[in-house]
Every structure is written in structure tokens, then in C-alpha cells.
């Protein structure tokens, strides 16, 4: 019988293991044994607090267009983050304005933004929004957090500013796609 096993990391934080089976079940004794596959070995009780270095091979789905899309977007943006101007290509991503599953999600420069890692994650997670006029918006709950200089500089200083480092002409971010994604940002705002 397959079963989902959850290992407790801390209060409210668990790691799921899916390759687990019940191998011995004694309902009268309220007892059962689980067999973990070699891919999800949790260790023995004597070392259950030690994080094991274990690896497994996995089949991953990779976008065939991604290397070319990245190269074209970073070239169009002169290898700078569209939001903060970070000039280090190793820290930049080619972010999709509309994802691959969307009909408007083609791997073309007008559907891309060169973003540093933090701004890419914030954009994809709807922590920041960019409207069709390229104006930046930040979730109000993020703006109100009292924290150190990274949050203040990376996100809290953005509301009301604009994308600064964008290509012009046919390679500029498509306002229609930006606005479509901006509507998703607005619908994801906490109430």
C-alpha cells in the first residue's frame, strides 16, 4: 500500500517522502512498519538528526528554447537588470512576462525581462508588479515590513518608480503582456 510519509523538520515544517510502503500492519497492536525506498532513505534512529549527503538522478523537463531566449534577452538589455541595473550576467535571469503555458508566452524578447535573481523571484511570486506603462508596484504588506537594508533597497524603494534599463523599439517589453501579468499581480494582493 503506497503512503505519504512526512518527516518533521520543526513545528509546522515537514518534508514529504512519496516512495513509502506499508510492509507490516497490525491494527490490533496499533502498529505498522514502513519501507522507504533507497531514494528517500531517512537514515537510522541513531543518526536521525544528521542531514545525510545523498543524491539521486532525476529526469527533468527542460525548455529547449531557454538558452537562446536568455542570450537574446540579456543582449537586448545590455546585461543589466531592468529594475535595478545589476550588471553581472551570472546574477541575471531572462524572465518571461507571460509563461510558456500562456498563448502569449512565446520565447521572444518582447515577452522577456532581464532581471536579477531577487527581482525575478519577486516578479514571479507577485511581490512586485509592473503595469503596462512599466511602472513598478510592490505589495503593501512587503512595503510595511521593518527589516534591514536589502529589503529596503531591493523592494521597498520601488513603488512609483519605472523600469529603467529596457531596450527600445521592437525589443521593448510588450505593454499588453505586462498589463496582463499586472492584472494577475493585482488579483494576488492580500486582502
N, C-alpha and C positions, 0 to 999 in steps of 0.2 A: 504494500500500500504506500503510494508516494505521500509525502508530508512536507510542509514548510517548517523549517526549524529556524528560530530566531535566537541569536546569541546576544545577550545583554552586554552593551559596552558601558553604559551609565544609565541613570534614571531617564527613561523616555527615549533612549538611543539604542537601536538594535541593528544587527547586520543579518539579513536573511540568507539562508542556505537552502537551495532548492533541490539538491540531489541527496535527499534523505529518505530512507525507507524504514518502516516498522518491521523488525525481524522476529520479535518475540512479544506477544501480547498476552498478559494475564490479568484480565479485568477484575477477577475476584480479589487479587492482591493489589489492585490499583498500580500495576507495574507494566512497563514496556521497555524494550530495547530498541534503539535506533541505530541504523547503519549509515554512516556518512560515506559518500564516495570519496575517492582519492583527490578529487578536485576541490572538495570542501572540507578537508580534514581540519578539525578544530584543535587538534593536539590532545594530549592526555591530561587528566586532572593534576598531575604533578607539575605541569608547566602551563596551565591554562591562563596565567597572567602574562606570559611571554608572547609577543607578536612574532609569529613564525615568518621567515622569508620563504615564501612558496610562490611558484609561478605556474601558470597554465597557458596552453596555447588556445587561442580562440579564433574563430572565423569572424571577421568584421566586414561590415558593408562600408565601402569607401566610394566617395563621389569621384568619378573619373575626371570630371572637369575641374576639380578643386585646384590642382597645381597651376593650371593655365589661368583660371579665374583669379587666383591670388596674385600671380605675376602681373596680370593686366590691371587689376585694381591698385596694387601698390605702385606700379609705374605711373598710372594716371594721377594718383595722389602724391606723387613725388616722395614716396616712402615716409609719409607723415600721417599721424592720426588726425582724422578730420575734426576732432573735437579739441584736443589739447596740443597738437603739433608734435607729439613724441616722434623723434626722427630715427628711431632704432628699428630696422626691419625685423629683427629677431623677436621684437616685442609687439609686432603688429599682426593683425589678422585681416583677412578680406571677409568682412561681414556681409551677409545677404540682407537686404532690406526686406524682401519677400522671400520666404523659404522655398526650397526645392519643390515641396508638395503643392504650393500655390501656383495657379496658372500664370501669374505674373512673376514667378520666381526664376526666370531664366538666368544663367550664369553670364551676365553681361555687365559691363562697368556701370551703366546707369542704375543697376539693381544692387550695386555694391557700395560699401563704405570701408575705407581703411580706418581701422580702429585699434587702439592699443588694447591689450587684454582686458583691463578693468572696464573700459568703456564698451567693449564688445559684450562682455557678460552683463553689464548693466542695461545695455540696449536690448539684448535678447531676453532678459529677465523682466523687462518693463519697469525697471527702476528709473530709467530715463526715457524720454520720448522726443522725437524730432518731428515737428509738423511739416506740412508741405512747403512752407516758406523757409525751412531749415532752422527754425527757432527751437532752442533746447528747453525741455521741461524736465523737472525732477519730481518724483513722488513727494508729496508734502511730509509724509512720515519720515522719509530719509533726510529731508532738509532740517527737521526738528531734532535729529539725534545729536547729542553732545558727545563729541569724540575728538580724536586728535587731528593733526594737520592733513593726513592722507584723505580722509573722508571730506573734509572741508575743501581741500583743493581739487580733488578728483570729481566730486559730485555736487556738493552743496553750493559751490560758486557758479554753477552752470545755469540755473533758471534765468530766462530772459536773454541769454547770450545766443550766438548763432554759430553754425558750423563755419569755421574759418578757412580750413585747408581743403578746399574741394576743387576738382577740375572744372573747367568751363566748357560750354558748348554741349556737344552730343554725349560727352562722358560725365557730365554733371549728374548728381543724384536726381532720379526721376521724382518730381513733386507728387505725382499720382500715387506711386508706390510708397513714398514717405507718409503721405496722408492716410493711406490705407492701414499702414502699420501703426500710425499715431492713434487711429481710432481704437485699435486693439489695446494700446497703452492706456488710453482713457477708460476703456471698459474694465481694465485690470486694476484700476486705482482702488485702494482700500476705502471702504465706506465708513 
